[in-house]
């Protein structure tokens, strides 16, 4: 099966998908395979879980920052070229992590691995360039983006098994092998595209935007540490972030080759999409990955599950259903409408959250069912559509900027979610509480933000060029 691209190459969809899926899986393993391994890393590096958790923060922060500009750089220098270098650098960082003698070296390694942050949006851009049929592209988009939710839950389980039997280093060596194979597949099978060849990269704009997001992410991380939050530092970082963004805006107004023109920043296709992404992530992300997992293991008001059992009961089905539903929602988007499918996903997520709040906190089977439903509606539908809209709403003269900024919005929303929802849960839990009132309140805040995301989604313009009649 072949499809002629808008460029000059003819590429087999199967071959192209094999290469791009391998790249996405290599990135996702770095993101999700280490969750169950943090305790083992702490033991083997003679550190503590809090310090090791910071290595995860370092990775996701690095991924968010590189996502801001590498897609645009790939428009100029070549998408295949940039993707290959991203995978090579990620592989080098993974080798360093496997050899790390101490926690400080692990931090450096994880930051290096974060270069791979925009792998998924970059792969979607490459797909969009090669596949002209909207229906075929929608299906392939769903398959690629579904990887973002985890490798059907197998990655987390495999990470735990490897760490328990062979130590944490074995996990990084497995990721290294996958990364090396994916690099070779991209080199061999992925076609090159360079839609903005000859354009200069706006490095001053990049620096200012990276500083703005970096300071905001650090501020959110600090704010999430309720027990020892340094409010003057948080406020200072937020102010610095705002100043850097204002400076970025001014630089973009004067630049001959801006990272993104302020004209595009003012359009609803940009700010409405980014705001919807931030609100969706803020409302949902920490509910499943934070509050539900904490509640399931809570011995006072929860279900007293072990960490492994909780992951198997909640995270594995959540990732698996998202993996299965993603291709179908992607296939539906071009005919039913990207925005319509997004709103179905958000509406379904709201129903799932209500189910959690009023029944799931008192019934383990219902809570598992609610997480399964949110895996279908968020991971399998809303997440797919938000990623896809970042691609199909990008202007032809600057196709990389919106996917990059949208990737930053995903990470910013995740940071906000973990800073806000667990904080509400902790602050509203009475001392010696025998009821899940704190968890209920935290989930309620997530519900309100998700409803707001649904309302804002009506401001996103329809991507007419990516849709067809049924």
ROTOR-350055 format. One line per field, with one value per residue (C-alpha): x negated, y, z; residue in one letter. Coordinates in steps of 0.02 Angstrom, whole numbers. Each point is the difference from the previous one (the first is absolute). Last residue first. Example, Ala and Ser with C-alpha at 12.3 -4.5 7.8 and 13.67 -1.06 7.14 Angstrom:
BEGIN
xx (-684 69);
yy (-53 -172);
zz (357 33);
residu (S A);
//
This chain:
BEGIN
xx (932 -50 -182 -105 -183 19 148 -93 148 -44 -29 120 117 -149 8 163 -72 -157 108 90 -172 -49 157 -28 -181 58 128 -135 -99 157 48 -178 6 171 -53 73 -82 -98 -132 -49 126 -42 30 -183 -61 131 -16 -189 23 106 -106 -186 27 126 -104 -148 107 73 -173 -54 149 -19 -183 57 127 -141 -96 152 42 -173 -41 113 -65 44 139 90 25 182 -23 -151 50 175 -71 -81 161 102 -104 2 189 35 -98 -89 148 159 -63 -120 134 118 -129 -32 188 9 -143 89 161 -86 -83 161 11 -111 72 180 17 -171 -57 163 -7 -177 57 145 -122 -116 143 36 -185 -10 162 -62 -160 100 104 -156 -88 155 112 -88 -182 12 72 -163 -94 135 -16 -191 2 128 -118 -150 112 80 -173 -66 147 5 -185 13 146 -1 -179 -67 102 -61 -181 17 89 186 69 171 11 47 -135 -110 -23 -64 154 12 -178 23 166 -73 -161 -6 189 52 -171 26 184 33 -173 -21 166 -28 -173 61 154 -109 -121 142 88 -166 -59 148 83 -126 -101 -154 9 -13 -135 -107 -76 -184 -22 -97 -13 8 74 171 -76 -123 143 99 -155 -29 179 -30 -161 88 141 -124 -100 161 42 -177 6 170 -64 -161 96 119 -133 105 -58 146 105 -131 115 -42 -183 39 117 -137 -123 125 27 -188 -26 147 -65 -183 44 102 -143 -132 106 39 -185 -31 120 -57 -36 107 -86 102 171 89 -148 57 -105 71 -7 -55 -186 -48 165 -26 -180 53 141 -124 -115 145 66 -173 -26 171 -51 -165 95 110 -151 -78 144 -48 8 148 103 -51 43 170 46 -50 95 159 -18 -33 139 135 60 -166 42 119 -114 6 180 -72 -76 154 121 -106 -4 190 18 -130 93 163 -79 -82 -158 -122 -183 -2 128 -99 -159 94 72 -176 -59 149 -44 -189 17 -80 -150 -120 62 -126 -137 95 19 -187 -45 117 -70 -175 57 81 -162 -106 105 -44 178 41 -150 59 173 -74 -95 159 94 -138 14 190 3 -133 108 155 -95 -61 168 88 -120 -100 138 160 -103 -49 185 31 -155 61 124 -18 -177 71 137 -119 -124 138 59 -175 -47 165 -37 -174 86 89 -171 -30 170 -26 -161 -184 -123 -10 60 136 68 -2 98 132 15 24 191 14 -154 87 113 -98 -160 104 106 -149 -52 183 16 -156 58 171 -82 -103 140 125 -108 -21 185 49 -115 -78 5 -112 14 88 186 -10 49 73 -50 72);
yy (539 171 42 84 52 158 60 1 71 148 -28 112 -146 -80 138 -73 -177 64 92 -164 -80 138 -27 -189 19 112 -132 -136 95 25 -183 -50 113 -65 -183 -38 -52 162 1 178 72 -23 166 52 -170 -23 180 -21 -165 93 157 -34 -169 74 156 -109 -107 158 71 -165 -5 186 -27 -135 126 126 -125 -60 185 53 -141 40 177 52 -130 64 -123 -50 -179 -37 73 -66 -177 15 67 -132 -147 64 21 -174 -150 77 111 -96 -179 18 103 -147 -124 118 2 -191 -18 122 -98 -164 82 73 147 126 -67 49 189 63 -136 0 189 -16 -129 112 146 -111 -48 184 32 -146 45 180 -57 -104 153 108 -123 -18 -150 -46 48 -42 -177 -83 84 -54 -178 0 64 -123 -149 94 101 -162 -72 155 10 -190 3 156 -54 -180 -42 164 -23 -179 52 144 -109 28 70 45 180 93 -53 -120 113 -104 24 181 39 -82 91 167 0 -84 -5 166 77 1 48 184 70 -101 57 181 8 -82 113 153 -54 -33 166 95 -68 -33 147 116 124 -112 -13 189 2 -93 -163 -42 166 20 189 28 161 -60 -167 95 95 -159 -87 149 -16 -186 33 124 -125 -137 118 44 -185 -37 140 -58 -178 59 112 -147 -126 -158 -122 -116 50 -49 31 185 -41 -108 134 132 -114 -20 189 34 -125 66 180 -49 -111 141 125 -118 -53 181 42 -159 45 -130 70 -58 -84 -160 28 -158 -117 -180 -158 -175 -126 -176 -29 142 -18 -188 23 125 -115 -143 110 64 -177 -60 152 -25 -178 65 130 -134 -111 142 -5 -169 -174 -90 135 135 -108 -51 180 69 -139 44 186 -34 -129 128 3 82 160 145 83 -158 48 146 -115 -110 147 94 -155 -5 186 -6 -140 98 165 -79 100 -103 52 176 -40 -153 103 129 -139 -70 173 16 -170 25 172 -47 -99 133 -53 -143 128 64 -180 -31 158 -48 -178 72 93 -158 -97 -125 19 -137 -38 187 38 -132 80 172 -67 -80 164 90 -124 7 190 -4 -118 108 158 -80 -79 166 104 155 132 -93 -104 160 38 -172 24 166 -20 -188 24 91 -127 -148 84 28 -180 -71 113 -41 -185 29 96 -161 -73 135 -31 -189 6 -25 -143 -19 -181 35 158 -82 -148 115 96 -156 -11 166 -31 -78 151 147 -82 -142 131 69 -170 -39 160 -38 -179 65 117 -136 -128 132 49 -181 -36 162 -41 160 95 152 168 105 12 -184 -143 -143 -181 -166);
zz (268 -72 25 134 5 -106 105 165 100 109 187 99 44 88 131 69 10 85 128 37 23 122 104 3 55 144 47 -5 132 105 -6 44 152 52 -7 173 164 21 136 -41 -122 -186 -88 -11 -60 -137 -58 -13 -92 -130 -23 -25 -83 -121 -34 -48 -116 -77 -33 -78 -118 -39 -48 -123 -66 -25 -104 -99 -32 -60 -120 -147 -31 -179 -14 154 143 34 -62 109 167 -32 -4 171 76 -93 63 179 -7 -74 64 150 49 -46 3 146 86 -17 67 147 34 -11 125 117 -22 45 153 71 122 -90 -164 37 12 -48 -120 -97 -14 -69 -129 -57 -19 -101 -115 -31 -37 -122 -87 -10 -86 -124 -46 -17 -116 -109 -37 -162 32 187 -12 -53 142 122 -63 7 180 72 20 71 115 62 38 90 121 20 53 108 110 62 -47 72 159 19 -20 125 127 27 162 -74 57 160 123 -98 -151 -148 -111 56 -54 -170 -24 54 -99 -171 -26 75 -33 -189 -10 38 -30 -159 -70 54 -81 -162 -10 28 -136 -123 37 -9 -167 -115 86 -82 103 4 -191 -21 134 -125 57 11 -88 -164 -28 189 69 58 57 111 83 34 71 116 63 23 97 114 34 45 112 93 21 60 128 65 21 84 121 33 50 22 134 40 -150 -129 -149 1 -30 -151 -67 18 -89 -143 -10 -1 -140 -102 -2 -20 -149 -79 22 -68 -150 -46 -1 -104 -141 -127 -172 -147 -147 11 79 -63 27 -20 6 -17 144 -46 28 119 94 18 59 133 57 24 105 106 31 53 112 80 43 71 103 78 35 99 125 69 -79 80 84 -124 -151 72 47 -170 -89 96 -41 -184 -19 42 -181 -48 92 -27 -128 -105 -39 -101 -131 -22 -3 -127 -111 1 -33 -139 -89 12 -53 -157 -38 102 -14 73 135 50 19 104 108 27 56 118 77 13 80 168 -69 64 172 -3 32 153 59 -15 95 142 1 18 156 70 1 -99 -159 -126 -54 5 -112 -124 2 -33 -150 -66 21 -96 -143 2 -8 -136 -104 27 -53 -162 -39 26 -105 47 -15 43 124 92 19 77 110 72 142 16 66 151 38 -13 117 128 -21 25 147 87 -19 73 141 46 40 132 80 -8 100 -47 15 -190 9 127 -81 -172 70 74 -165 -106 -2 -97 -108 -150 -26 -71 -62 -73 -87 -97 -69 -38 -101 -103 -33 -50 -126 -83 -8 -54 -150 -53 13 -86 -145 -65 -162 1 -87 129 32 33 -113 98 -13 50);
residu (X X X X X X X X X X X X X X X X X X X X X X X X X X X X X X X X X X X X X X X X X X X X X X X X X X X X X X X X X X X X X X X X X X X X X X X X X X X X X X X X X X X X X X X X X X X X X X X X X X X X X X X X X X X X X X X X X X X X X X X X X X X X X X X X X X X X X X X X X X X X X X X X X X X X X X X X X X X X X X X X X X X X X X X X X X X X X X X X X X X X X X X X X X X X X X X X X X X X X X X X X X X X X X X X X X X X X X X X X X X X X X X X X X X X X X X X X X X X X X X X X X X X X X X X X X X X X X X X X X X X X X X X X X X X X X X X X X X X X X X X X X X X X X X X X X X X X X X X X X X X X X X X X X X X X X X X X X X X X X X X X X X X X X X X X X X X X X X X X X X X X X X X X X X X X X X X X X X X X X X X X X X X X X X X X X X X X X X X X X X X X X X X X X X X X X X X X X X X X X X X X X X X X X X X X X X X X X X X X X X X X X X X X X X X X X X X X X X X X X X X X X X X X X X X X X X X X X X X X X X X X X X X X X X X X X);
//
